[in-house]
Amino acid sequence: METVREAGGGIAGTVLMRFVWTHGGRNVFLSGSFNRWGELIPMSPVEGCPNVFQAIYGITHGNHQYKFLVDGEWRHDELQPYTTTEYGILNTVQYNMEANFNPEMIPGSSMELDNEAFTRLVSVSDGTLTSGVLSISEADLQVSRHRISVFLTTNTAYELLPKSGKVVALDVDLPVKQAFHILFEQGIPIAPLWDFSRGQFVGVLSALDFILILRELGNNGSNLTEEELDTHTISAWKEGKSYLNRQIDEHDLALPRHLIHAGPLDNLKEVALRILQNEVATVPIIHSSSEDGSFPQLLHLASLSGILKCICRYFRHCAGTLPMLQLPIGAIPVGSWVPSIGEPSGRPLAMLRPSASLSSALNLLLQARVSSIPIVDENDSLVDIYCRSDITALAKDKIYTRINLNEMTINQALQLGQDAYSYELRSQRCQMCLRSDTLHKVMERLANPGVRRLVIVEAGSKRVEGIVTLSDIFRFLLG
């Protein structure tokens, strides 16, 4: 940024400044406190320098803050002076003609006013982007989807196999209680089931099973004694031969289904569609060889996160050629939103207070067919998130045998799980983003291991506006 010349015939005390953005992009805009965050100033590419954009604008004397809107994402220039405020990182510029200049004497120089105006600008720019600044044609959208589809269909599940790792499988003859204790100890929400008598994998045991069992035992009780519960096997539960299963049938709840799996030669699109269509978190990758009569080999548990990581890695250096990846997340039909923010036709977002009962959380997870619920305070600001997998924390020391689901609060349940997670896993629980973040940025963050959703919040207040999950992203990418 540099001074061009004194503004002739303009407002006294103004100077023309050249603002420069040197970090590339397709559509770059400038805004700042010098125009009271009242408009987005288009920046023009510099001839012969495709990554450089510039704009010339008159500013008054004093301290100013400014920021760049690059392809729908608010950015600051790390090569220029900047400061951190509650609204994020902003570049700063100071221009004083007189040494005794007092910024407070200039109308509109109040930083508090400027920050409020910046918040409004973010909201306005979201609407502007939706209506055309960064909108793309249906043809461009289909081109982007086609390129991703081609990549997915030409790469197989072998791409998902790690160089090293472990996969836990459970014997169907294990007692259910012991099985969930293993899930808790291993820190995993799901495990494939092996039937020795049949010599094959027959299903999976997941947190959903634990929720269904606890709900029935906690709300309705059972005729089973504690000793019988200790010997209640996975196969009895899964095959519908138990009292618990009959209870659930009577209440028309969804029972665990047959094994959904994939082979190592299945393409990534087939694996992704299998996960989406069957509403499961993962599918086992199983190598079966009937030629030599050997047992099937469990190679890996495939997830949408792993597939998304492959997409991001492949398109990392050419994301700019996929127009839809530059759209703000708030400008596309993806995710669940609170009714006042999201589209009326969109799926409304369910939220709970920390004081709500654990029973209400489990019921909502089942009824709303979601895997997580944002936990918010009285101002709807994000406090934590309760996920299906959190239920396995109750397996610690058989806590579930001593609690009442209607009396235990969500806050108490979350406290039980604090020790169950490493610092890294706890930090991944409440991953957040802004509705102005681009689809590409959201995808990069969701591709990180252990991150299955991002809570969309308002900058500063952390007021929950929506939530976007891996499933949401793939439904949009695959059309």
Buried (B, 14 or more C-beta within 10 A) or exposed (E): BEEEEEBEEEEEBBBBBEBBBEBBBEBBBBBBBBBBBBBBBEBEBBEEEEEBBBBEBBBBBBBBBBBBBBBBBBBBBEEBEBEEEEBBBBBBBEBEEEEEBEBEEBEBBBBEBBBBBBBEBBBBBBEBBBEEBBBBEEEEBEBBBEBBBEBBEEBBBBBBBEEEEEBBEBBBBBBBBBBBBBBBEEEBBBBBBBBEEEEBBBBBBBBBBBBBBBBBBBBEEBEBEEEEBBEBBBBBBBEEEBBBBEBBEEEEBEEBEEBBBBBBEBBBBBBBBBBBEEEBBBBBBBBBEEEEEEEBEBBBBBBBBBBBBBBBEBBEEEBBEBBBBBBBBBBBEBBBBBEEBBEEEBBEBBBBBBEBBBBBBBBBBBEBEBBBBBBBEEEBBBBBBBBBBBBBBBBBEEBBEEBEBEEBBBBBBBEBBEEBBEEEEEEBBBBBBBBBBBBBBBBBBBBBEEBBBBBBBBBEEBBBBBBBBBBBBBBBBBE
